[in-house]
Amino acid sequence: MTASLRLIDSHAHLDFPEFDSDRDAVFAAMSKANISSCIIPGVSPAHWDRQLQVAHQYACSYGLGLHPWYVDANWQSAIDDLSERLDRHRSDKKLVAVGECGLDKIRDNNWQWQLQALEAQLLLASKHQLPVILHSVKSHEPLISLLSSHSLPRRGVIHGFYGSVEVAKRYIELGYLLGIGGLLLNEDAKKLHKVVETLPIESFICETDSPSMAPKSARGSRNSPLLIGQIVTKMAHLQKKSNVLISERLLSNVSQLFEL
């Protein structure tokens, strides 16, 4: 990536303990790589205080949300806490989204609670005029159904998208962007390659989901926002366009969605 290209990681959990030993160094390396910032999503009440501390310390934008992995029988209490925090921080310019929230059928022992918690968060996103950061694993059909019944004013992003061109088009028709991450770098990710090849660059933002979602070539290693440059390069290759054009369009997409 050339020095003129400015990049943003639209989804990185840099508040997680995996970064506690070298967070300053990670942000310094990001700056050298022209990664100007990242968006830190929220996952649960137990994480929000630390998340806000890190976001403010490093001047990062953030979302507040309840991730489906952390939804339990006390989900309504967590949503009440979320609602109160959104009210309290609404004047904070760094608060740019509700999320990470969504549906995950791999962990479906809490499925009914997931559905209720997600619907409550969609209502909060509508109330606060914020986009949503959505997690979807093996749950595209129920998620699309739910989004179709809630016409959110700011829509949002399907983070870590990994689905077919047909599913991608359905989300895009509803007004949502697709978050493209490190899985794109896997040579066997043919379905995702086809999505990026086929659909217009205006449909995407890029992300790492750090410290998770490393490509197979780095499996077992901690992922970080430093992977963003490789993701942009791969997207440019698949779109048969220059790195400069793709990076500029991705920057515009994420800036418009989150009003950065």
KOLZA-298911 format. One record per residue (C-alpha): residue number from 1; residue in three letters; y, x, z. Coordinates in Angstrom, 1 decimal. Example, Ala and Ser with C-alpha at 12.3 -4.5 7.8 and 13.67 -1.06 7.14 Angstrom:
2
resi	resn	py	px	pz
1	ALA	-4.5	12.3	7.8
2	SER	-1.1	13.7	7.1
//
This chain:
260
resi	resn	py	px	pz
1	MET	0.0	0.0	0.0
2	THR	3.4	1.4	-0.9
3	ALA	6.2	1.8	1.7
4	SER	8.2	-1.1	0.2
5	LEU	5.6	-3.8	1.0
6	ARG	6.1	-5.7	4.2
7	LEU	3.0	-7.5	5.6
8	ILE	2.4	-10.0	8.4
9	ASP	-1.0	-10.6	10.1
10	SER	-1.0	-14.4	10.4
11	HIS	-3.8	-14.5	13.0
12	ALA	-4.5	-11.7	15.5
13	HIS	-5.6	-12.0	19.1
14	LEU	-3.8	-8.9	20.3
15	ASP	-3.6	-10.2	23.8
16	PHE	-7.4	-9.9	24.2
17	PRO	-8.7	-7.2	26.6
18	GLU	-10.2	-5.2	23.6
19	PHE	-6.6	-4.0	23.1
20	ASP	-5.7	-3.3	26.7
21	SER	-6.4	0.5	26.4
22	ASP	-4.3	1.2	23.3
23	ARG	-2.1	-1.8	22.5
24	ASP	1.1	0.4	22.2
25	ALA	-0.7	2.7	19.7
26	VAL	-2.0	-0.3	17.6
27	PHE	1.6	-1.6	17.3
28	ALA	2.9	1.8	16.4
29	ALA	0.2	2.2	13.7
30	MET	1.1	-1.3	12.4
31	SER	4.7	-0.3	12.1
32	LYS	3.8	2.9	10.1
33	ALA	1.7	0.7	7.8
34	ASN	4.6	-1.7	7.2
35	ILE	2.9	-4.5	9.1
36	SER	6.0	-5.9	10.6
37	SER	4.4	-8.4	13.0
38	CYS	1.6	-10.7	13.7
39	ILE	1.1	-14.3	15.0
40	ILE	-0.9	-14.5	18.2
41	PRO	-2.8	-17.8	18.6
42	GLY	-3.6	-19.3	21.9
43	VAL	-7.2	-20.2	23.0
44	SER	-7.3	-21.6	26.5
45	PRO	-5.3	-22.2	29.7
46	ALA	-6.9	-19.1	31.2
47	HIS	-5.5	-16.9	28.4
48	TRP	-2.0	-18.4	27.9
49	ASP	0.0	-16.4	30.5
50	ARG	-1.3	-13.1	29.3
51	GLN	-0.8	-14.2	25.7
52	LEU	2.8	-15.0	26.3
53	GLN	3.4	-11.8	28.1
54	VAL	2.0	-9.7	25.2
55	ALA	3.8	-11.8	22.5
56	HIS	7.2	-11.4	24.2
57	GLN	6.7	-7.7	25.0
58	TYR	5.9	-6.9	21.3
59	ALA	8.2	-9.5	19.7
60	CYS	5.4	-11.5	18.2
61	SER	5.3	-15.1	17.2
62	TYR	2.6	-17.2	18.8
63	GLY	0.8	-20.6	18.9
64	LEU	-0.4	-22.5	21.9
65	GLY	-3.7	-24.3	21.7
66	LEU	-7.2	-25.0	23.0
67	HIS	-9.9	-23.4	20.9
68	PRO	-13.1	-25.4	20.5
69	TRP	-15.2	-22.7	22.3
70	TYR	-13.1	-23.4	25.5
71	VAL	-13.3	-27.2	25.4
72	ASP	-15.3	-28.7	28.3
73	ALA	-15.5	-31.8	30.4
74	ASN	-12.1	-31.0	31.7
75	TRP	-10.5	-31.0	28.3
76	GLN	-7.9	-33.6	29.1
77	SER	-6.6	-31.5	32.0
78	ALA	-6.3	-28.6	29.6
79	ILE	-4.4	-30.8	27.1
80	ASP	-2.1	-32.0	29.8
81	ASP	-1.4	-28.3	30.6
82	LEU	-0.8	-27.6	26.9
83	SER	1.6	-30.5	26.5
84	GLU	3.6	-29.3	29.5
85	ARG	3.8	-25.7	28.2
86	LEU	4.8	-26.9	24.7
87	ASP	7.6	-28.9	26.3
88	ARG	8.6	-25.9	28.4
89	HIS	8.6	-23.3	25.6
90	ARG	9.9	-25.5	22.8
91	SER	13.2	-23.7	22.6
92	ASP	11.4	-20.4	22.2
93	LYS	11.9	-19.3	18.6
94	LYS	8.6	-17.3	18.8
95	LEU	6.6	-20.5	19.4
96	VAL	5.6	-21.4	15.8
97	ALA	2.4	-23.4	16.0
98	VAL	-0.1	-25.5	17.9
99	GLY	-3.4	-23.7	17.9
100	GLU	-5.9	-22.2	17.6
101	CYS	-7.7	-25.5	17.7
102	GLY	-10.4	-27.1	15.6
103	LEU	-14.1	-27.8	15.3
104	ASP	-17.2	-25.6	15.6
105	LYS	-20.7	-27.0	15.0
106	ILE	-22.3	-23.7	16.0
107	ARG	-21.3	-24.5	19.5
108	ASP	-21.9	-28.2	19.4
109	ASN	-23.0	-29.0	22.9
110	ASN	-19.4	-30.0	23.5
111	TRP	-18.9	-31.8	20.1
112	GLN	-17.5	-35.1	21.3
113	TRP	-15.0	-33.3	23.6
114	GLN	-14.1	-31.0	20.6
115	LEU	-13.2	-34.1	18.5
116	GLN	-11.1	-35.6	21.3
117	ALA	-9.3	-32.3	22.1
118	LEU	-8.5	-31.7	18.5
119	GLU	-7.1	-35.1	17.9
120	ALA	-4.9	-34.7	21.0
121	GLN	-3.6	-31.4	19.7
122	LEU	-2.9	-32.9	16.2
123	LEU	-0.8	-35.5	18.0
124	LEU	1.1	-32.8	19.9
125	ALA	1.7	-30.9	16.7
126	SER	3.2	-34.1	15.2
127	LYS	5.3	-34.7	18.3
128	HIS	6.7	-31.1	18.3
129	GLN	7.0	-30.8	14.5
130	LEU	4.8	-27.7	14.5
131	PRO	2.1	-26.6	12.1
132	VAL	-1.4	-26.3	13.3
133	ILE	-3.7	-23.2	13.2
134	LEU	-7.2	-24.7	12.6
135	HIS	-10.6	-23.2	13.3
136	SER	-13.4	-24.7	11.2
137	VAL	-17.1	-23.5	11.4
138	LYS	-19.7	-25.7	9.7
139	SER	-17.4	-28.7	10.2
140	HIS	-15.3	-29.1	7.0
141	GLU	-16.2	-32.7	6.4
142	PRO	-15.3	-34.0	9.9
143	LEU	-12.2	-31.8	9.9
144	ILE	-11.0	-33.1	6.5
145	SER	-11.7	-36.6	7.6
146	LEU	-9.6	-36.1	10.8
147	LEU	-6.7	-34.4	8.9
148	SER	-6.7	-37.2	6.3
149	SER	-6.0	-39.7	9.1
150	HIS	-3.1	-37.6	10.6
151	SER	-0.3	-36.9	8.2
152	LEU	1.2	-34.0	10.1
153	PRO	4.9	-33.2	9.2
154	ARG	4.3	-29.5	9.0
155	ARG	0.6	-29.4	8.1
156	GLY	-0.8	-25.9	8.8
157	VAL	-3.5	-23.4	8.0
158	ILE	-7.3	-23.4	7.9
159	HIS	-7.8	-20.0	9.5
160	GLY	-10.7	-17.7	8.5
161	PHE	-11.5	-19.9	5.5
162	TYR	-15.0	-19.5	4.2
163	GLY	-16.0	-22.4	1.9
164	SER	-16.3	-23.4	-1.7
165	VAL	-13.6	-23.9	-4.3
166	GLU	-14.2	-27.7	-4.0
167	VAL	-13.7	-27.7	-0.2
168	ALA	-10.6	-25.4	-0.6
169	LYS	-9.0	-27.8	-3.0
170	ARG	-9.5	-30.7	-0.6
171	TYR	-7.6	-28.9	2.1
172	ILE	-4.9	-27.8	-0.3
173	GLU	-4.5	-31.4	-1.6
174	LEU	-3.8	-32.4	2.1
175	GLY	-1.1	-29.8	2.2
176	TYR	-2.9	-27.0	4.1
177	LEU	-2.9	-23.3	3.4
178	LEU	-6.0	-21.2	3.6
179	GLY	-6.2	-18.1	5.9
180	ILE	-8.1	-15.3	4.1
181	GLY	-9.5	-12.5	6.3
182	GLY	-11.8	-9.5	6.4
183	LEU	-14.8	-11.4	5.1
184	LEU	-13.2	-11.2	1.7
185	LEU	-14.0	-7.4	1.7
186	ASN	-17.8	-8.1	1.8
187	GLU	-19.3	-7.5	-1.6
188	ASP	-21.7	-10.5	-1.1
189	ALA	-18.9	-12.9	-0.2
190	LYS	-19.0	-14.4	-3.8
191	LYS	-18.0	-17.9	-2.7
192	LEU	-14.8	-16.6	-1.1
193	HIS	-14.1	-14.3	-4.0
194	LYS	-14.3	-17.3	-6.3
195	VAL	-11.8	-19.2	-4.1
196	VAL	-9.3	-16.4	-4.3
197	GLU	-9.9	-15.8	-8.0
198	THR	-9.5	-19.5	-8.9
199	LEU	-6.7	-20.9	-6.8
200	PRO	-3.0	-20.0	-6.9
201	ILE	-1.7	-17.4	-4.5
202	GLU	0.6	-20.1	-3.1
203	SER	-2.5	-21.5	-1.4
204	PHE	-3.1	-18.5	0.9
205	ILE	-1.9	-16.5	3.8
206	CYS	-3.8	-13.4	5.1
207	GLU	-5.1	-12.6	8.5
208	THR	-7.5	-10.4	10.4
209	ASP	-8.6	-12.5	13.4
210	SER	-8.6	-9.3	15.4
211	PRO	-10.5	-8.1	17.3
212	SER	-13.2	-10.2	15.5
213	MET	-14.1	-10.8	11.8
214	ALA	-14.4	-7.2	10.7
215	PRO	-16.0	-6.8	7.3
216	LYS	-19.6	-5.6	7.1
217	SER	-18.4	-2.0	6.3
218	ALA	-16.9	-1.9	9.8
219	ARG	-19.5	-4.1	11.6
220	GLY	-19.7	-3.1	15.3
221	SER	-16.1	-1.8	15.3
222	ARG	-13.1	-3.5	16.7
223	ASN	-11.0	-5.2	14.0
224	SER	-7.2	-4.8	14.0
225	PRO	-4.2	-5.8	11.9
226	LEU	-4.4	-2.5	10.1
227	LEU	-7.0	-4.2	7.9
228	ILE	-4.4	-6.4	6.3
229	GLY	-3.5	-3.8	3.6
230	GLN	-7.1	-3.8	2.3
231	ILE	-7.2	-7.6	2.3
232	VAL	-4.0	-7.8	0.2
233	THR	-5.4	-5.2	-2.2
234	LYS	-8.6	-7.1	-2.6
235	MET	-6.7	-10.4	-3.2
236	ALA	-4.5	-8.6	-5.8
237	HIS	-7.7	-7.3	-7.6
238	LEU	-9.3	-10.8	-7.6
239	GLN	-6.1	-12.4	-8.8
240	LYS	-5.5	-9.7	-11.4
241	LYS	-2.0	-9.2	-10.2
242	SER	-0.1	-6.3	-8.6
243	ASN	-0.1	-5.5	-4.9
244	VAL	3.6	-6.0	-4.9
245	LEU	3.6	-9.5	-6.3
246	ILE	0.7	-10.6	-4.1
247	SER	2.2	-9.1	-0.9
248	GLU	5.6	-10.7	-1.6
249	ARG	4.0	-14.1	-2.2
250	LEU	1.9	-13.9	0.9
251	LEU	4.9	-12.9	3.0
252	SER	6.8	-15.9	1.6
253	ASN	3.9	-18.3	2.2
254	VAL	3.5	-17.3	5.9
255	SER	7.3	-17.2	6.5
256	GLN	7.7	-20.7	5.1
257	LEU	4.7	-22.2	6.9
258	PHE	5.7	-20.9	10.3
259	GLU	9.5	-20.7	9.7
260	LEU	9.6	-17.0	10.6
//
